Amino acid sequence: MPISSIVHAHNPAPVVIVLDDEAATSASVSAVLRAHGLCCDLGTLMSVAHSAPARRLLEANADTSRPHLVIHARIDIAISAACAAAT
């Protein structure tokens, strides 16, 4: 299922995407950044929990004209922050 379908189905709930070391590829980072653009357009909070290689790719390729992509090092913190922001 495409990320956009999931985002639309659960909007306005925040989106948390988890990238592990194996997912630190240009293709997966591109998909995350496209999802971030969609979330920005919908006014939906999005954050990413990542590995260090994924963070570097995300930061290097982020669209600086959009709101800053929230990146967390730990999954539990990403989820807690998203839940707190949603309330």
Summary of the structure (lengths in Angstrom):
residues: 87
radius of gyration: 11.9
end to end distance: 27.1
largest distance: 33.2
contacts: 252
relative contact order: 0.21
helix: 57%
strand: 13%
